Amino acid sequence: MTAILRVTNLTKQYNHFTAVNSISFEIKEGEVVSLLGPNGAGKTTTIQMLLTLIAPTSGDIEIFGRNLQGHREELLSMMNFTAPYSLLPYNLTPKEALTVFSLLYGIRDYKQKVKFLLDEFDLAGLVKKRIGQLSSGEQMRLGIAKAFINNPKLLLLDEPTASADPSIARELREKILKFMQESGGAVLWTSHNMREIETVSDRIIFLARGQIVADDTPQNLKKRFGQEDLEEIFVTIARESLSKSL
């Protein structure tokens, strides 16, 4: 399979603090890879570098075999992202927001695409509401809908179902996986819901103190750590990271 994302020796330093310390990994076509770690491990910093929101101190990011820094506009047009902290304009309606993003991405037949996403993510009944009036769960569904406006080949998801009840979360996971399988794209997924991670992941990358401490399938990680529960593995890594920082 072709590598859609390849990260090599990626580092981010803030004065004397190293948030991300020379990490290397890749995600292949059709893969769902989860990026896990305790708070402060470097997950969000890594995602922000992949989105070019912050510049790496050193290292390389290649997407579809091309350097992200040298082909920023082209490559970002083939990606998308959603997170609870990535808020859409509160004064727009869901339809208006999706229309704006579809125009920014240059989507042909954008009216049809907006209607499809509103229907697919159960937002059609909210078209007269302003985004600021939506519940956190409704805003989350809208954020995921926005993430599919350009049929991304690389999708970055940071806690995508954090505001959803278990039934809605399962439905959204199924939709996300279905859309990405149809497109042949790849997903980098972060979450603190270990059941969700085990359900969606082909591989899991654990970060601790800015470094990769494990990168393997869920099944192999359980064997390595002698645990049947990903949450116990997470707790083990978090405690080891905390003890080393003291």
N, C-alpha and C positions, 0 to 999 in steps of 0.2 A: 504494500500500500504506500501511496505517496505521502510524504510528510507535509501537512498543511502549515504547521507551526513548528519552528525550530529555534530554541533559545540556547545560547552558548555563553557561558561564563558571565551571566547577567548580574550586575552589581549596582546597588544604589547606596550612596553614603550621604549622610547629613552631618557635616563637620566631622566629629569623632565617632558618630554613631553609624553603624552599618545596618541598614534595614533589610537589604537583600545582599547575600554574600556569595557571589560567583556560582549561581545556579545554572544548570544545563538540563534541558528536557525537550522532548518533541511530542507532538500530537499528530497522528496519522489520519488520513481520510477515513471518515466513518466512525472515528473513535470518540467516546465520551470519557474525558479525563477529569477527575476531581482533584482540586487543590485544597488541602486541609491543613489545619494547624491552629494552635491556640492564639488568642488575641495577641497582636504584636509580632506574629511569626513572619510577616512579610507578604501575606496573600494579596491584600488590597494594593500595596505598593507595586507588586508584580503586575497586577491587572492594569494599574494606571500607566505603567511603562508600556504595556502591550497596546494601550489605547493612545499612546503618545501624549498623555496628559502631563506626565513628568518625564524628564530625560534621564536615561541611565548614566551612572558615573562611568561605567565601562561595560563591555560585552556586546553581543550582537543578537538581534531579533530578525529572523527570516520568516516571511509568510509567503506561501506558494513559491518558495525558492528565491524570493527577492528581499533585499534589505529594506526593513520598514522605514528607516530614516530616509533612504534615497527615493522611496516610492510611496510616501506617506498617503497622499490623496487617493491614489489608485487603490492601495491595499485597504485603507479604511472604508472605502465604498463597498468592499466585499465582506465587511465585518459588521457585527452589531453587538449590543451590550444592554444589560438591564441590572439594576440593583435598587434596593429600598431607598438608598440615599441619592439616587439619580432621579430627581423630581422633574416632572413635566410642568409647563407653564400653568399656574393655577387659574388664570383668567380665561383659558380656552376650554372648549368642550372636547370630549374625546375625539369626535369626528374632526374638529378643527385641528387638533394636535396631530393626528395621524395624517391629515392632509398636508400640513406644513412639512412633516418629515418625509412624506412621499415626494413632495416637490424638491426638497433638498437633495434627495437621493436620485432625482431624475427618473422616477418611476413612470413608465408608460401605462396608460389606462389606470391612472391612480385612483379615480373614483371607484372603479370596480375593486381594486385592491383594498381600499379603505373599507368598503362595505363588507368584503369578505372577512377582514380581520375583526370588525365590529361584531359580526354574526358569530364568528368562530370562537371568540373569547367572551361571549355573552355580555357585550357592551352596547348592543343596539338600543336597549331600553333606557340608556343613560345619555343619549346624544344631546339632550337639552340641558343637562347639568354641567356646571363648570367643574373642572378637575379638582379645584379646592373644596368642592362640596362632596366629593366621592369619599367612601370609606377607604381605609388602608388596603383592604383586600381588593377593592375595585381599582384603586390606583396601581396595585401590583399587576392585575390582569392587563391593564392598559399598557404598563411598561413592557410586559412580555409581548403584547400585540405589536407595539412599536418596534421591538427587536426583530420582528419578522417582516418588516415593511420592505426590505431590500433583498429578501431571500438569501440571507448571509451564508457564506461558506465557512466562516469561523464565528462562532457565537460564544460570548463571554457572559456567564451568568453568576452573579454574586448574590447568594441567598434569594433565589427567584421565587420561592414559595413561602417565604417567612411569615407572611400575613394571612395565609390560607388555612382553612380547616382541613382535616385529613382527606375528606372526600374531594374537595376542590383541588388540593395539592396533587392528589393522584391523577386527576383528570388533566391538570396542567402539565405534569411530567409526561404523560402519554402523548399529549399534543406536541410538546417540544421534541420528544424523541422521534415522533412520526414525521414531523416537518424536516428535521435534520437528516433522517434516513432517506427521505425522498430526494433531498438536495445533494446527498453524498458529502455533506459538510462535517465539521468537527466541532466539539463543544469543550470548553474549559469551565468547570462547574465548581462553585464553592458553596458550602452549606455547613451548618452545625447539626443538621438532622441526619444522623448516621444511617437510619433506615432508608432515607431517601438516597443517600450516597451509595449504599450497597445496591439499591435497585437500579440506578442509572449508570454506574461506572464500569467501564472496561478496565481502567487503571486508576490507582489513587496515588497522588504525590503528597507526602507529608512534609510540611515545613516546620522547622523549629529554630528560633533565633536567626532567621534569615537564610537558613541552609536546608537543603533537601536531606532528610534523614531516612526516607523510604520512598520507593517508587516501584509499585508492583500491582498485580491484580488483587482484588479483595480476598480471594481464596488463598493466594500465596502469602499475603500479609498475615492472615489468621494463623497459618502454619508457622511463619517466622516468629510471631510474638506469642504463640501458644494460647491464642484466645479464639473464642467462637463469636465474639461480639466486637464490631468495629468501634463501638463507644469505649470499650475497655482499652483498645489499642490507642485511641485518641487520648484517653486519660493518662495512660502510661507515658506517651510521648510528651504530653503537657507537663507532667510532674518531673520528668527527667530534665526538660528544658528549664523549668523553674529552679530545680536544685542546682543546675550549673550556673545560673545567673546570680545565685546568692553568694 
